[in-house]
Structure formats: C-alpha cells, structure tokens
C-alpha cells in the first residue's frame, strides 16, 4: 500500500472519506426520454418566467434612458427658445422705446 494519498488503494472495511481520484460509481437510473414538444413547452415556460422577473428592471432601464434622452433634447430646445425669446423681447422693447421717444419728441413744445 502506498502512503501517497493520490495513489492509495481503497481499504476494505474502513470508513474513510473518498477522495476525488477514487472512482465513485453511481447506480445507473434509467432516464426518461423527453419529447420535443415537452422540451419546447419547458423552454417557453422558462423564457416566460425569466422575462416576468426581468420585466420591471427592463422597464426601469427603458424609462431611465427615455427620461435622460428627453431631458437632453428638451434642454437643447429650451435653450433655443430662450435665446429666440430674448432676441424678440429685446427687439420689441427697443421698438417700443423708439416709438415712445418719437411720440414724446413730436409732442414736445421745445421742438416747435
């Protein structure tokens, strides 16, 4: 008998724990054959179960991405609208002030 645990001979009548290099035989249990239809049904059920578990996370990720994209797009559009409004309001104020000054100058007694 060898002292090397990898090459040792099994001892009959001893209660040693088997090591990985020892061959362990399993009783051969006959496996039932699974037909294609049952396998497809099992695959569909598994797919459905996985999707049901992942659906809330997928929805959250989609909503997050949409919100981020919309926020960026709205931010750009709002910047454009803000600059257009600034230009328009400045022009209206300039025109209103010019019209007011022109009216004041027309009706002023000093200009006669």
DOKOLKE-920504 format. One record per atom (N, C-alpha, C): residue number from 0; residue in one letter; atom name; x, y, z. Coordinates in steps of 0.1 Angstrom, whole numbers. Layout:
BEGIN
{nr: NUM rest: A atom: CA c1: X c2: Y c3: Z}
...
***
This chain:
BEGIN
{nr: 0 rest: X atom: N c1: 8 c2: -12 c3: 0}
{nr: 0 rest: X atom: CA c1: 0 c2: 0 c3: 0}
{nr: 0 rest: X atom: C c1: 9 c2: 12 c3: 0}
{nr: 1 rest: X atom: N c1: 5 c2: 23 c3: -7}
{nr: 1 rest: X atom: CA c1: 13 c2: 35 c3: -9}
{nr: 1 rest: X atom: C c1: 8 c2: 45 c3: 2}
{nr: 2 rest: X atom: N c1: 18 c2: 53 c3: 6}
{nr: 2 rest: X atom: CA c1: 15 c2: 64 c3: 15}
{nr: 2 rest: X atom: C c1: 10 c2: 77 c3: 8}
{nr: 3 rest: X atom: N c1: 11 c2: 77 c3: -6}
{nr: 3 rest: X atom: CA c1: 7 c2: 88 c3: -14}
{nr: 3 rest: X atom: C c1: -9 c2: 87 c3: -14}
{nr: 4 rest: X atom: N c1: -15 c2: 98 c3: -9}
{nr: 4 rest: X atom: CA c1: -30 c2: 98 c3: -9}
{nr: 4 rest: X atom: C c1: -36 c2: 97 c3: -23}
{nr: 5 rest: X atom: N c1: -29 c2: 101 c3: -33}
{nr: 5 rest: X atom: CA c1: -34 c2: 101 c3: -47}
{nr: 5 rest: X atom: C c1: -33 c2: 87 c3: -53}
{nr: 6 rest: X atom: N c1: -24 c2: 78 c3: -47}
{nr: 6 rest: X atom: CA c1: -22 c2: 65 c3: -53}
{nr: 6 rest: X atom: C c1: -26 c2: 54 c3: -43}
{nr: 7 rest: X atom: N c1: -33 c2: 57 c3: -33}
{nr: 7 rest: X atom: CA c1: -36 c2: 47 c3: -23}
{nr: 7 rest: X atom: C c1: -47 c2: 38 c3: -27}
{nr: 8 rest: X atom: N c1: -46 c2: 26 c3: -22}
{nr: 8 rest: X atom: CA c1: -56 c2: 16 c3: -25}
{nr: 8 rest: X atom: C c1: -67 c2: 17 c3: -15}
{nr: 9 rest: X atom: N c1: -80 c2: 15 c3: -20}
{nr: 9 rest: X atom: CA c1: -91 c2: 16 c3: -10}
{nr: 9 rest: X atom: C c1: -90 c2: 5 c3: 0}
{nr: 10 rest: X atom: N c1: -93 c2: 9 c3: 12}
{nr: 10 rest: X atom: CA c1: -92 c2: -1 c3: 23}
{nr: 10 rest: X atom: C c1: -106 c2: -6 c3: 26}
{nr: 11 rest: X atom: N c1: -107 c2: -19 c3: 25}
{nr: 11 rest: X atom: CA c1: -120 c2: -26 c3: 27}
{nr: 11 rest: X atom: C c1: -123 c2: -26 c3: 42}
{nr: 12 rest: X atom: N c1: -135 c2: -22 c3: 45}
{nr: 12 rest: X atom: CA c1: -139 c2: -22 c3: 59}
{nr: 12 rest: X atom: C c1: -136 c2: -10 c3: 67}
{nr: 13 rest: X atom: N c1: -129 c2: 0 c3: 61}
{nr: 13 rest: X atom: CA c1: -126 c2: 12 c3: 68}
{nr: 13 rest: X atom: C c1: -136 c2: 23 c3: 64}
{nr: 14 rest: X atom: N c1: -138 c2: 33 c3: 72}
{nr: 14 rest: X atom: CA c1: -147 c2: 43 c3: 69}
{nr: 14 rest: X atom: C c1: -140 c2: 56 c3: 66}
{nr: 15 rest: X atom: N c1: -133 c2: 56 c3: 55}
{nr: 15 rest: X atom: CA c1: -126 c2: 68 c3: 50}
{nr: 15 rest: X atom: C c1: -135 c2: 75 c3: 40}
{nr: 16 rest: X atom: N c1: -132 c2: 88 c3: 40}
{nr: 16 rest: X atom: CA c1: -139 c2: 97 c3: 30}
{nr: 16 rest: X atom: C c1: -132 c2: 95 c3: 17}
{nr: 17 rest: X atom: N c1: -140 c2: 92 c3: 6}
{nr: 17 rest: X atom: CA c1: -133 c2: 91 c3: -7}
{nr: 17 rest: X atom: C c1: -127 c2: 104 c3: -12}
{nr: 18 rest: X atom: N c1: -117 c2: 103 c3: -19}
{nr: 18 rest: X atom: CA c1: -110 c2: 115 c3: -25}
{nr: 18 rest: X atom: C c1: -114 c2: 115 c3: -40}
{nr: 19 rest: X atom: N c1: -111 c2: 127 c3: -46}
{nr: 19 rest: X atom: CA c1: -115 c2: 129 c3: -60}
{nr: 19 rest: X atom: C c1: -110 c2: 119 c3: -69}
{nr: 20 rest: X atom: N c1: -98 c2: 114 c3: -66}
{nr: 20 rest: X atom: CA c1: -92 c2: 105 c3: -76}
{nr: 20 rest: X atom: C c1: -98 c2: 91 c3: -75}
{nr: 21 rest: X atom: N c1: -106 c2: 88 c3: -65}
{nr: 21 rest: X atom: CA c1: -112 c2: 75 c3: -64}
{nr: 21 rest: X atom: C c1: -125 c2: 75 c3: -73}
{nr: 22 rest: X atom: N c1: -127 c2: 64 c3: -79}
{nr: 22 rest: X atom: CA c1: -139 c2: 63 c3: -88}
{nr: 22 rest: X atom: C c1: -151 c2: 60 c3: -79}
{nr: 23 rest: X atom: N c1: -161 c2: 68 c3: -81}
{nr: 23 rest: X atom: CA c1: -173 c2: 65 c3: -74}
{nr: 23 rest: X atom: C c1: -184 c2: 61 c3: -84}
{nr: 24 rest: X atom: N c1: -189 c2: 50 c3: -82}
{nr: 24 rest: X atom: CA c1: -199 c2: 45 c3: -91}
{nr: 24 rest: X atom: C c1: -213 c2: 49 c3: -86}
{nr: 25 rest: X atom: N c1: -221 c2: 54 c3: -96}
{nr: 25 rest: X atom: CA c1: -235 c2: 57 c3: -92}
{nr: 25 rest: X atom: C c1: -243 c2: 46 c3: -98}
{nr: 26 rest: X atom: N c1: -254 c2: 44 c3: -91}
{nr: 26 rest: X atom: CA c1: -263 c2: 34 c3: -97}
{nr: 26 rest: X atom: C c1: -270 c2: 40 c3: -109}
{nr: 27 rest: X atom: N c1: -270 c2: 33 c3: -119}
{nr: 27 rest: X atom: CA c1: -275 c2: 38 c3: -132}
{nr: 27 rest: X atom: C c1: -290 c2: 38 c3: -131}
{nr: 28 rest: X atom: N c1: -296 c2: 50 c3: -130}
{nr: 28 rest: X atom: CA c1: -310 c2: 51 c3: -130}
{nr: 28 rest: X atom: C c1: -315 c2: 54 c3: -144}
{nr: 29 rest: X atom: N c1: -324 c2: 47 c3: -149}
{nr: 29 rest: X atom: CA c1: -328 c2: 50 c3: -163}
{nr: 29 rest: X atom: C c1: -335 c2: 64 c3: -164}
{nr: 30 rest: X atom: N c1: -331 c2: 71 c3: -174}
{nr: 30 rest: X atom: CA c1: -336 c2: 85 c3: -176}
{nr: 30 rest: X atom: C c1: -348 c2: 84 c3: -185}
{nr: 31 rest: X atom: N c1: -358 c2: 91 c3: -182}
{nr: 31 rest: X atom: CA c1: -370 c2: 92 c3: -191}
{nr: 31 rest: X atom: C c1: -367 c2: 100 c3: -203}
{nr: 32 rest: X atom: N c1: -371 c2: 96 c3: -214}
{nr: 32 rest: X atom: CA c1: -368 c2: 104 c3: -226}
{nr: 32 rest: X atom: C c1: -378 c2: 116 c3: -226}
{nr: 33 rest: X atom: N c1: -374 c2: 128 c3: -230}
{nr: 33 rest: X atom: CA c1: -382 c2: 140 c3: -230}
{nr: 33 rest: X atom: C c1: -385 c2: 142 c3: -245}
{nr: 34 rest: X atom: N c1: -398 c2: 143 c3: -248}
{nr: 34 rest: X atom: CA c1: -401 c2: 145 c3: -262}
{nr: 34 rest: X atom: C c1: -399 c2: 160 c3: -266}
{nr: 35 rest: X atom: N c1: -398 c2: 163 c3: -279}
{nr: 35 rest: X atom: CA c1: -396 c2: 176 c3: -283}
{nr: 35 rest: X atom: C c1: -406 c2: 186 c3: -279}
{nr: 36 rest: X atom: N c1: -419 c2: 182 c3: -279}
{nr: 36 rest: X atom: CA c1: -430 c2: 191 c3: -275}
{nr: 36 rest: X atom: C c1: -429 c2: 195 c3: -261}
{nr: 37 rest: X atom: N c1: -426 c2: 186 c3: -252}
{nr: 37 rest: X atom: CA c1: -424 c2: 188 c3: -238}
{nr: 37 rest: X atom: C c1: -412 c2: 198 c3: -236}
{nr: 38 rest: X atom: N c1: -401 c2: 195 c3: -243}
{nr: 38 rest: X atom: CA c1: -390 c2: 204 c3: -242}
{nr: 38 rest: X atom: C c1: -392 c2: 218 c3: -246}
{nr: 39 rest: X atom: N c1: -400 c2: 219 c3: -257}
{nr: 39 rest: X atom: CA c1: -404 c2: 233 c3: -262}
{nr: 39 rest: X atom: C c1: -412 c2: 240 c3: -252}
{nr: 40 rest: X atom: N c1: -422 c2: 233 c3: -246}
{nr: 40 rest: X atom: CA c1: -431 c2: 239 c3: -236}
{nr: 40 rest: X atom: C c1: -423 c2: 243 c3: -224}
{nr: 41 rest: X atom: N c1: -413 c2: 235 c3: -220}
{nr: 41 rest: X atom: CA c1: -405 c2: 238 c3: -208}
{nr: 41 rest: X atom: C c1: -396 c2: 251 c3: -211}
{nr: 42 rest: X atom: N c1: -391 c2: 251 c3: -224}
{nr: 42 rest: X atom: CA c1: -383 c2: 263 c3: -228}
{nr: 42 rest: X atom: C c1: -392 c2: 276 c3: -228}
{nr: 43 rest: X atom: N c1: -404 c2: 275 c3: -233}
{nr: 43 rest: X atom: CA c1: -413 c2: 286 c3: -233}
{nr: 43 rest: X atom: C c1: -416 c2: 291 c3: -218}
{nr: 44 rest: X atom: N c1: -419 c2: 281 c3: -210}
{nr: 44 rest: X atom: CA c1: -422 c2: 284 c3: -196}
{nr: 44 rest: X atom: C c1: -410 c2: 291 c3: -189}
{nr: 45 rest: X atom: N c1: -398 c2: 286 c3: -192}
{nr: 45 rest: X atom: CA c1: -386 c2: 292 c3: -186}
{nr: 45 rest: X atom: C c1: -384 c2: 306 c3: -191}
{nr: 46 rest: X atom: N c1: -386 c2: 308 c3: -204}
{nr: 46 rest: X atom: CA c1: -384 c2: 321 c3: -210}
{nr: 46 rest: X atom: C c1: -394 c2: 331 c3: -204}
{nr: 47 rest: X atom: N c1: -407 c2: 326 c3: -203}
{nr: 47 rest: X atom: CA c1: -417 c2: 335 c3: -197}
{nr: 47 rest: X atom: C c1: -414 c2: 339 c3: -183}
{nr: 48 rest: X atom: N c1: -409 c2: 329 c3: -175}
{nr: 48 rest: X atom: CA c1: -406 c2: 332 c3: -161}
{nr: 48 rest: X atom: C c1: -394 c2: 341 c3: -160}
{nr: 49 rest: X atom: N c1: -384 c2: 340 c3: -168}
{nr: 49 rest: X atom: CA c1: -373 c2: 349 c3: -168}
{nr: 49 rest: X atom: C c1: -377 c2: 363 c3: -172}
{nr: 50 rest: X atom: N c1: -385 c2: 364 c3: -182}
{nr: 50 rest: X atom: CA c1: -390 c2: 377 c3: -187}
{nr: 50 rest: X atom: C c1: -399 c2: 384 c3: -176}
{nr: 51 rest: X atom: N c1: -407 c2: 376 c3: -169}
{nr: 51 rest: X atom: CA c1: -415 c2: 382 c3: -159}
{nr: 51 rest: X atom: C c1: -407 c2: 387 c3: -147}
{nr: 52 rest: X atom: N c1: -396 c2: 380 c3: -144}
{nr: 52 rest: X atom: CA c1: -387 c2: 385 c3: -133}
{nr: 52 rest: X atom: C c1: -379 c2: 397 c3: -138}
{nr: 53 rest: X atom: N c1: -375 c2: 398 c3: -151}
{nr: 53 rest: X atom: CA c1: -367 c2: 409 c3: -156}
{nr: 53 rest: X atom: C c1: -375 c2: 421 c3: -160}
{nr: 54 rest: X atom: N c1: -388 c2: 419 c3: -163}
{nr: 54 rest: X atom: CA c1: -396 c2: 430 c3: -168}
{nr: 54 rest: X atom: C c1: -396 c2: 443 c3: -161}
{nr: 55 rest: X atom: N c1: -397 c2: 443 c3: -147}
{nr: 55 rest: X atom: CA c1: -396 c2: 455 c3: -140}
{nr: 55 rest: X atom: C c1: -383 c2: 462 c3: -142}
{nr: 56 rest: X atom: N c1: -372 c2: 455 c3: -142}
{nr: 56 rest: X atom: CA c1: -359 c2: 461 c3: -144}
{nr: 56 rest: X atom: C c1: -357 c2: 466 c3: -158}
{nr: 57 rest: X atom: N c1: -362 c2: 459 c3: -168}
{nr: 57 rest: X atom: CA c1: -361 c2: 464 c3: -181}
{nr: 57 rest: X atom: C c1: -369 c2: 476 c3: -183}
{nr: 58 rest: X atom: N c1: -382 c2: 476 c3: -177}
{nr: 58 rest: X atom: CA c1: -390 c2: 489 c3: -178}
{nr: 58 rest: X atom: C c1: -383 c2: 501 c3: -172}
{nr: 59 rest: X atom: N c1: -377 c2: 498 c3: -160}
{nr: 59 rest: X atom: CA c1: -370 c2: 509 c3: -153}
{nr: 59 rest: X atom: C c1: -358 c2: 514 c3: -162}
{nr: 60 rest: X atom: N c1: -351 c2: 506 c3: -168}
{nr: 60 rest: X atom: CA c1: -339 c2: 510 c3: -176}
{nr: 60 rest: X atom: C c1: -344 c2: 517 c3: -188}
{nr: 61 rest: X atom: N c1: -355 c2: 513 c3: -194}
{nr: 61 rest: X atom: CA c1: -360 c2: 520 c3: -206}
{nr: 61 rest: X atom: C c1: -365 c2: 534 c3: -202}
{nr: 62 rest: X atom: N c1: -373 c2: 534 c3: -191}
{nr: 62 rest: X atom: CA c1: -378 c2: 547 c3: -187}
{nr: 62 rest: X atom: C c1: -366 c2: 557 c3: -183}
{nr: 63 rest: X atom: N c1: -356 c2: 552 c3: -177}
{nr: 63 rest: X atom: CA c1: -344 c2: 560 c3: -174}
{nr: 63 rest: X atom: C c1: -337 c2: 565 c3: -186}
{nr: 64 rest: X atom: N c1: -336 c2: 557 c3: -196}
{nr: 64 rest: X atom: CA c1: -329 c2: 561 c3: -209}
{nr: 64 rest: X atom: C c1: -338 c2: 571 c3: -216}
{nr: 65 rest: X atom: N c1: -351 c2: 569 c3: -216}
{nr: 65 rest: X atom: CA c1: -360 c2: 578 c3: -223}
{nr: 65 rest: X atom: C c1: -360 c2: 592 c3: -216}
{nr: 66 rest: X atom: N c1: -360 c2: 591 c3: -202}
{nr: 66 rest: X atom: CA c1: -360 c2: 604 c3: -195}
{nr: 66 rest: X atom: C c1: -347 c2: 612 c3: -197}
{nr: 67 rest: X atom: N c1: -336 c2: 605 c3: -197}
{nr: 67 rest: X atom: CA c1: -323 c2: 611 c3: -200}
{nr: 67 rest: X atom: C c1: -323 c2: 617 c3: -214}
{nr: 68 rest: X atom: N c1: -328 c2: 610 c3: -224}
{nr: 68 rest: X atom: CA c1: -328 c2: 615 c3: -237}
{nr: 68 rest: X atom: C c1: -337 c2: 627 c3: -239}
{nr: 69 rest: X atom: N c1: -349 c2: 625 c3: -233}
{nr: 69 rest: X atom: CA c1: -359 c2: 637 c3: -234}
{nr: 69 rest: X atom: C c1: -354 c2: 649 c3: -226}
{nr: 70 rest: X atom: N c1: -347 c2: 647 c3: -215}
{nr: 70 rest: X atom: CA c1: -342 c2: 658 c3: -208}
{nr: 70 rest: X atom: C c1: -331 c2: 666 c3: -216}
{nr: 71 rest: X atom: N c1: -323 c2: 658 c3: -222}
{nr: 71 rest: X atom: CA c1: -312 c2: 664 c3: -231}
{nr: 71 rest: X atom: C c1: -319 c2: 672 c3: -243}
{nr: 72 rest: X atom: N c1: -328 c2: 665 c3: -249}
{nr: 72 rest: X atom: CA c1: -335 c2: 671 c3: -261}
{nr: 72 rest: X atom: C c1: -343 c2: 684 c3: -256}
{nr: 73 rest: X atom: N c1: -350 c2: 683 c3: -245}
{nr: 73 rest: X atom: CA c1: -358 c2: 694 c3: -241}
{nr: 73 rest: X atom: C c1: -349 c2: 706 c3: -236}
{nr: 74 rest: X atom: N c1: -338 c2: 702 c3: -230}
{nr: 74 rest: X atom: CA c1: -328 c2: 712 c3: -226}
{nr: 74 rest: X atom: C c1: -323 c2: 720 c3: -238}
{nr: 75 rest: X atom: N c1: -319 c2: 713 c3: -249}
{nr: 75 rest: X atom: CA c1: -315 c2: 720 c3: -261}
{nr: 75 rest: X atom: C c1: -325 c2: 729 c3: -267}
{nr: 76 rest: X atom: N c1: -338 c2: 723 c3: -268}
{nr: 76 rest: X atom: CA c1: -349 c2: 731 c3: -273}
{nr: 76 rest: X atom: C c1: -352 c2: 743 c3: -265}
{nr: 77 rest: X atom: N c1: -352 c2: 741 c3: -252}
{nr: 77 rest: X atom: CA c1: -354 c2: 753 c3: -243}
{nr: 77 rest: X atom: C c1: -344 c2: 764 c3: -244}
{nr: 78 rest: X atom: N c1: -331 c2: 760 c3: -246}
{nr: 78 rest: X atom: CA c1: -321 c2: 769 c3: -248}
{nr: 78 rest: X atom: C c1: -323 c2: 777 c3: -261}
{nr: 79 rest: X atom: N c1: -327 c2: 770 c3: -271}
{nr: 79 rest: X atom: CA c1: -330 c2: 777 c3: -284}
{nr: 79 rest: X atom: C c1: -342 c2: 786 c3: -283}
{nr: 80 rest: X atom: N c1: -353 c2: 782 c3: -276}
{nr: 80 rest: X atom: CA c1: -365 c2: 790 c3: -274}
{nr: 80 rest: X atom: C c1: -361 c2: 802 c3: -265}
{nr: 81 rest: X atom: N c1: -353 c2: 800 c3: -255}
{nr: 81 rest: X atom: CA c1: -349 c2: 811 c3: -246}
{nr: 81 rest: X atom: C c1: -342 c2: 822 c3: -254}
{nr: 82 rest: X atom: N c1: -332 c2: 818 c3: -262}
{nr: 82 rest: X atom: CA c1: -325 c2: 828 c3: -270}
{nr: 82 rest: X atom: C c1: -334 c2: 835 c3: -280}
{nr: 83 rest: X atom: N c1: -343 c2: 828 c3: -286}
{nr: 83 rest: X atom: CA c1: -352 c2: 834 c3: -296}
{nr: 83 rest: X atom: C c1: -361 c2: 844 c3: -288}
{nr: 84 rest: X atom: N c1: -366 c2: 840 c3: -277}
{nr: 84 rest: X atom: CA c1: -374 c2: 850 c3: -269}
{nr: 84 rest: X atom: C c1: -367 c2: 862 c3: -264}
{nr: 85 rest: X atom: N c1: -354 c2: 860 c3: -260}
{nr: 85 rest: X atom: CA c1: -346 c2: 871 c3: -256}
{nr: 85 rest: X atom: C c1: -344 c2: 881 c3: -268}
{nr: 86 rest: X atom: N c1: -341 c2: 876 c3: -280}
{nr: 86 rest: X atom: CA c1: -340 c2: 884 c3: -291}
{nr: 86 rest: X atom: C c1: -353 c2: 892 c3: -294}
{nr: 87 rest: X atom: N c1: -364 c2: 884 c3: -294}
{nr: 87 rest: X atom: CA c1: -377 c2: 890 c3: -298}
{nr: 87 rest: X atom: C c1: -381 c2: 901 c3: -287}
{nr: 88 rest: X atom: N c1: -379 c2: 898 c3: -275}
{nr: 88 rest: X atom: CA c1: -383 c2: 907 c3: -264}
{nr: 88 rest: X atom: C c1: -374 c2: 920 c3: -265}
{nr: 89 rest: X atom: N c1: -361 c2: 918 c3: -267}
{nr: 89 rest: X atom: CA c1: -352 c2: 929 c3: -268}
{nr: 89 rest: X atom: C c1: -356 c2: 938 c3: -280}
{nr: 90 rest: X atom: N c1: -360 c2: 932 c3: -291}
{nr: 90 rest: X atom: CA c1: -364 c2: 940 c3: -303}
{nr: 90 rest: X atom: C c1: -377 c2: 947 c3: -300}
{nr: 91 rest: X atom: N c1: -386 c2: 941 c3: -294}
{nr: 91 rest: X atom: CA c1: -399 c2: 947 c3: -291}
{nr: 91 rest: X atom: C c1: -397 c2: 959 c3: -281}
{nr: 92 rest: X atom: N c1: -389 c2: 957 c3: -271}
{nr: 92 rest: X atom: CA c1: -386 c2: 968 c3: -261}
{nr: 92 rest: X atom: C c1: -379 c2: 979 c3: -269}
{nr: 93 rest: X atom: N c1: -369 c2: 976 c3: -277}
{nr: 93 rest: X atom: CA c1: -362 c2: 987 c3: -285}
{nr: 93 rest: X atom: C c1: -372 c2: 995 c3: -293}
{nr: 94 rest: X atom: N c1: -381 c2: 987 c3: -300}
{nr: 94 rest: X atom: CA c1: -391 c2: 994 c3: -309}
{nr: 94 rest: X atom: C c1: -401 c2: 1002 c3: -301}
{nr: 95 rest: X atom: N c1: -405 c2: 997 c3: -289}
{nr: 95 rest: X atom: CA c1: -414 c2: 1004 c3: -281}
{nr: 95 rest: X atom: C c1: -408 c2: 1017 c3: -275}
{nr: 96 rest: X atom: N c1: -395 c2: 1016 c3: -271}
{nr: 96 rest: X atom: CA c1: -388 c2: 1028 c3: -266}
{nr: 96 rest: X atom: C c1: -386 c2: 1038 c3: -277}
{nr: 97 rest: X atom: N c1: -383 c2: 1033 c3: -289}
{nr: 97 rest: X atom: CA c1: -381 c2: 1042 c3: -300}
{nr: 97 rest: X atom: C c1: -394 c2: 1049 c3: -304}
{nr: 98 rest: X atom: N c1: -405 c2: 1042 c3: -304}
{nr: 98 rest: X atom: CA c1: -418 c2: 1048 c3: -307}
{nr: 98 rest: X atom: C c1: -422 c2: 1058 c3: -296}
{nr: 99 rest: X atom: N c1: -419 c2: 1055 c3: -284}
{nr: 99 rest: X atom: CA c1: -423 c2: 1064 c3: -272}
{nr: 99 rest: X atom: C c1: -415 c2: 1076 c3: -273}
{nr: 100 rest: X atom: N c1: -402 c2: 1075 c3: -276}
{nr: 100 rest: X atom: CA c1: -393 c2: 1087 c3: -277}
{nr: 100 rest: X atom: C c1: -397 c2: 1095 c3: -289}
{nr: 101 rest: X atom: N c1: -401 c2: 1089 c3: -300}
{nr: 101 rest: X atom: CA c1: -405 c2: 1096 c3: -312}
{nr: 101 rest: X atom: C c1: -418 c2: 1104 c3: -309}
{nr: 102 rest: X atom: N c1: -428 c2: 1098 c3: -302}
{nr: 102 rest: X atom: CA c1: -440 c2: 1105 c3: -298}
{nr: 102 rest: X atom: C c1: -437 c2: 1116 c3: -289}
{nr: 103 rest: X atom: N c1: -428 c2: 1114 c3: -279}
{nr: 103 rest: X atom: CA c1: -425 c2: 1124 c3: -270}
{nr: 103 rest: X atom: C c1: -419 c2: 1136 c3: -276}
{nr: 104 rest: X atom: N c1: -410 c2: 1133 c3: -286}
{nr: 104 rest: X atom: CA c1: -403 c2: 1144 c3: -293}
{nr: 104 rest: X atom: C c1: -413 c2: 1152 c3: -302}
{nr: 105 rest: X atom: N c1: -423 c2: 1145 c3: -308}
{nr: 105 rest: X atom: CA c1: -433 c2: 1151 c3: -316}
{nr: 105 rest: X atom: C c1: -442 c2: 1161 c3: -308}
{nr: 106 rest: X atom: N c1: -446 c2: 1156 c3: -297}
{nr: 106 rest: X atom: CA c1: -455 c2: 1164 c3: -289}
{nr: 106 rest: X atom: C c1: -448 c2: 1174 c3: -279}
{nr: 107 rest: X atom: N c1: -435 c2: 1174 c3: -279}
{nr: 107 rest: X atom: CA c1: -428 c2: 1183 c3: -270}
{nr: 107 rest: X atom: C c1: -429 c2: 1197 c3: -275}
{nr: 108 rest: X atom: N c1: -431 c2: 1207 c3: -266}
{nr: 108 rest: X atom: CA c1: -432 c2: 1221 c3: -270}
{nr: 108 rest: X atom: C c1: -419 c2: 1227 c3: -274}
{nr: 109 rest: X atom: N c1: -408 c2: 1220 c3: -271}
{nr: 109 rest: X atom: CA c1: -395 c2: 1225 c3: -274}
{nr: 109 rest: X atom: C c1: -392 c2: 1223 c3: -289}
{nr: 110 rest: X atom: N c1: -398 c2: 1213 c3: -295}
{nr: 110 rest: X atom: CA c1: -394 c2: 1211 c3: -309}
{nr: 110 rest: X atom: C c1: -402 c2: 1219 c3: -319}
{nr: 111 rest: X atom: N c1: -411 c2: 1228 c3: -314}
{nr: 111 rest: X atom: CA c1: -419 c2: 1236 c3: -323}
{nr: 111 rest: X atom: C c1: -412 c2: 1249 c3: -326}
***
